[in-house]
Amino acid sequence: MNESIVALPGYRILEQIYAGTRTIVYRGVRESDSQNVVVKLLRNEYPSFSELVQFRNQYAIAKNLDLPGIVRPLSLEAHRNGYALVMPDFGGISLQEYLAAKTGSRSRLSVNPASNNSVELPLTNCCLSLAEFFPISLQIVSILEGLIRDRVIHKDIKPANILIEPDTKEVKLIDFSIASLLPRETQTIATPNVLEGTLAYLSPEQTGRMNRGIDYRSDFYALGVTFFELLTGMLPFQSADALELVHSHIAEKPPVASSVNPDIPPVLSAIIGKLMAKNAEDRYQSALGLKWDLETCWNQWQATAKIEAFELGKRDISDRFLIPEKLYGRETEVAALLAAFDRVAHPPPTPPLLRGGDRKLRKLFPPLLRGGLGGVENSC
């Protein structure tokens, strides 16, 4: 496909505004009514079946969402061997682009969570001020509140999928290509290169290696990574190795945001840390609870230019009945099994052979990854 020039009947294409590995996005005008539009096309001349399904999925889900923070598509049209997704253009750019354009003269500490070593780095082209962050973050949480109410799991929250109008600071969420209408779904184990979503923002359960389902709280984890990036200019986990990133999401404790950027109040760091908890039960359970805590921070900041510590989650009550996937009443057995696996890590190796269908065995795999070990599961 010629990326610089594209012809789409009924539309006048003005410019290319994005080119990714799978899609290309253009700005244009719909000739029938002169409406400004954004046109998203599949990049491959012969797209795969999964790419076609995802394109239809983002159209089918987004067009039925009556939420002010969602870019609702205008149409899905056949184009060559794939589709053209036509959306209204409200003049926004991605938060990723917006963040890249930010400049400053401060410095930040880059913390290696494994060693606690700190390195001073220039804080340029990196992060939002608190005065910018709170209005933007509260809009994002309001959008997630609507998605949760409509039983939608986005599964790919990240700055590249959040648009902001640079002048009005209005925020909208895009790209529902892998979104789900199921209240909870199961993620199967797959190689990191074929996982749904963006690996740097992926919740532990989305890796398929946690033996637990995906629900709206998976979006909270990705939101925590996004908030961390907006305020520090860096991702909490960085690696060119996909397996190492998976391991980090499952087993490594992320750096505290205020240790990376000292301008971040500790209570705001705690909110981000709560969003990024490894277990979904330890994250926020509702968008309303998260919004209450962020609004409390914002109100304090506006009034006094500082944020005093307060108890998080006081208004965090889920409106759904969710069966916890934590294991209760098996601490002794799990501890004994983990001790046996720990012995495998040190010579002489004496790997235990286990049998049975008890769910407690499956809970061993995340701790095994922390020790660089693995396990083999068989069923008949």
N, C-alpha and C positions, 0 to 999 in steps of 0.2 A: 504494500500500500504506500502511495506517495504521501508522506507525512506533511509536506508543505502545502499541498493543494488537494482539496477534497470537494467533490460535487455531490450535493444532496438536493434532489428535486424539492422545490417549494421553500428553500432556505438560501440565504446569501451568507456564506461563511466569511468572517472578517479576519480572524487570527487564531492561531493555535496557542492555547494557554497551558497545556499540560501534555506530557508524553511519558507514559509509564511502560512497564514491561508488557502489560496486557491491554491497556486502553490509551486512547488519545482523546483529548478534550478540546473543543473549539468554541469560540464565541461567534455568534451570528445573529441574523435577523430573520424572523418568519415573514415571508413575503405577503401572505394573505392579510395580515393585520399589523405588520411592522413591529411586532413584539420582539424585544431583545431576548435571545435564548442562548443556552449552553447546550452543545451537542456532544454526546459521549459516544465514541465508536470503539469497537474491538480492533485491536492493533493487528492481529494475525489475519492474513488474507483468508485462511481456512481455519476458523476458530474451532476449538475442541467442543465436545458435547457439554462438558462441565462449564465452560465459559459461556455458552449459549444459555444454559440453565440459570447461571448466576445473573446474567443480564435480565432475563425475564423475571427472576425472583425480586431483584431490586425495584423493578417497575411495579410488579404486582403488590408488593408490600407497601412501598412508599405512596402509591396513588390512593390507597385507602386510609392513610393516616391524616386525620384532620387536626394537625398540631401546628402552631405558629412557627415552631423552630425547625420544621422539616421542609426541605425543598421537594415539593410534590411534582412529579414528572408530568409533562403535558401529553406526551405520546411515546409509544414504542413503535418504530417503523422499520420495515425490512430494508436492509442496505447491503448490497452485494451478497456475501455468504453469511452475513450475520445481522446485527440490529444497530439502529441508531436510537439512542435514548435522548429525548428532547426535554429540557427542563427550563423553567424561567430563569433569567439572569438578573439577580438583584445587586450585581456589582461587587460581590464579595471575592476575597482571596482566601486561601487556606491559612489556618493558624500557623502551619509550618512555614509558609512564606512570610507571614506577618512577624513571626518570631525571628526569622533569619534577618529581617530588616532592622531589628532593634539594635541599637548601639549603646555603649556605655564606656566608662573609664575606670570602673571598679575592678576588683580581682576576686576570685573565688577559690575555695579550697576543694580540690578533687580528692575524694576519699576512696581508697580501696577497701571495701567492706571485709575482705579476707584478711588484710594485714593491718588495717587502721592507719596506714601510712597516708600522710597528707602532702599534696603538692599544690603550690600556689599557681593558678592559671589566670590569664586575663579574662575578665567578665565582659566580653564584647560580643555583639551579635548574638545575644543569648537569651535574655529572660525578660519577663514582665515585671513591672513594679506592682506593689500591692494595690495601689489605686486602680490599676488596669485589671489585675487578676481577679479581684472579687466580683465586679460586675460581669465579667466574662464567664467565670466559673459558675456563678449563680444561674446564668442563662443556660449553660450546659446541663446543670443538674435539673433545671425545670424541664428541659427537653427529655432527659432520662425519666423523669417522673411521669411524663405523658406516655413514653414507651412502655414503662412498667404497667401503667394502668391499662394499656391496650394489649398487654401480654406479648410484647415484642422484645427479643434479645438481639441487640445489634451485632455483637461479637467482633467488632473491629473499630472500637473507639480509639482515636488517635488524632493528633493535630492535623494530619493531612486530610482527614475526613470531617473536619469542622471548619466551616467558612465564617469569615468575619468581614463585615463592611467597614473599611478603614476609617470612614468619617463618623458614622453613627454608632459603630461598635456593636451592631446587631449581629447575632450569632445564629447559624443554622447548621444542622447535621445532615450529612449526605452519605451515599454509598451503602445501600442495604443489600448488597449482592450476596452476602452470606448470612443475612439476618434470619432469625427463626421465629415462628409464631407459636412454637411449643413452649409451655411453661417451664419445662425442663427437658433436656435431651442428653443422650449419652455420647461421649466422645471416645472413639476407639483409638488404639495406639497406631500411630503412623510415623513415618520418618519425618524429621523436622522440615524437610523441603516441601512436603505436601500437606502440612497442617493448614487448616483454615485460619485466616486472620494474619496479623502481622506479628512476627515472633517477638519483637522487642516489647510488645504490649500485651502479650498473651498471658492469661491467668493460668495458674498451675493446673487447674482441672481441664483447661482447653488443650493441654499437651497430650491428653489421653493416657497419662501415666500415673494418675492419682486414684483411679477406680472410684470416681464420683461424677455425678452429672453436672451439666452446665445449666445455669439459670441466670436471672437478671443480675445477680451479684458478681458474675464474671465481668460484666460491663463496669462494675464499680472498681474492680482491680485495674482494668485498663485505664479507667478515669484517674486512678491514683498515679499510675505511670505518667499519664498526660499532665496532671497537675505538677508532678515532680519536674518534668521537662520544662513546663512553662515558667517555673519559678527558679530553676537552676541552670537551664540551658544545656542540660545533659540528661541522658537516660540513666536510670539506676543500675541497669545491667548492660554492659557493653562487651561484645565479643564478636569476632568474625566467624567463630565456630558455632554452628546451629545447635549442636548437642550441648555445648557448654552453656548457651543461653537457656535451653530447656532446663538444665540442671540448676541454674541460678534461680529461675522462677520457682522451682519446686523446693529447693533446699537452702539457698543463700539468703541471708538477711539483707535487705536493701540498706544503703546508707541513709542516715537521717538527713532530711532535706536542709535543715538549719546548719548542719555541719558542712554542707557544700556551699550554701549561700547564707552567711550570718545575718542577712537582713530579714530572713524568714522567721517569724515568731515561733517559739517552741510549740505552742498549741496548734498552730497551722501545720507544723511538721507532724504532730501527733495525728491530725486528721488524715494527712496523706498516708502515714504509716498504717492507720486503721483500714483505709481503703485497700492497701496492698497486703493485707494479712494473707498468709498462705491458705488458711481454712476459711471458706465462705462464711461460716458461722461467726467468725471473729471480725468480719467486715461490718460495714453499715448494713442494716437489714431493710432500710427504706430510704427513698430519695428525700422524703420529708425530714427524717432525722438528720441527714447530711446537710440539707438546706438550712435547717435551724442552726446547726453549729457554724456553718459558714456565715450566715446572717449575723449571728452573735459576734463573730470575729470582725465582720465588716462594720457593724454599728460601733463597736469599741474603737476601731481604727479611725473612723470618721470623727468620733467625739474627742478622742485623746491622743491619736497618733501612736497608740500602743495597744497591745492585746494582752489582757491578764488571763492567767490559766483558769479554766473552768472544766467541769466534768463533761466529757463527751458522751453523746448518745442518750441524753436524758429524754429526748423526744423521739428516739429511734425505735418505733414499734412497727413491725411488719403487719400488713393487712392480709397476709396469706398464711395458711398453715403449711409449714415446711418441716418435713421430718429430717432432723439432723443426721448427717452422714458421719459424724464423729462416732467413735466406738466407746461404749460405756460398759463397765463391769468385766473387762477383759485385760485390765492393766497388768496383772500378774503373769498371765500367759504371754502377752505381747512382750513384756520385759524379758521373760525367759528366752523367747525366740530371738529377740534382738541381741541378747547377750551371746547366744549361740552364733548368730551371724557376725557379731563383732570378732569372735574367735577366728572366723574365716579370714579376717583381714590381717591376722598375724600368724606366722609359722609356729608350729606345724598346722596346716589347714585341716580343719575337721568340719566340713560342711554338713549341716543337719539335713536329713531327709524328712520331709513333712508330707502328710497326706490328710485329706479331708476337705470339705467344702466350706469351712468356717470363714466368714468374711474377715476375721481378724488376720488371716494370713495375707490377704490382699493389702492390708494396711501397712505391711512391712516394707513395701517397695519404695515409698518416698524416703524413709530413713536409710535404706540401703544405698540410695543414690548419694546421700551425704557422705558416705564412707567410700565412695568410688566402687561399690560392689554391685552385684546384680543377682537376679534369681531366675529360675526356670520354672514355668508353670505348665502343667499338662493336665488334660482332662480326657475322659473316655466315656 
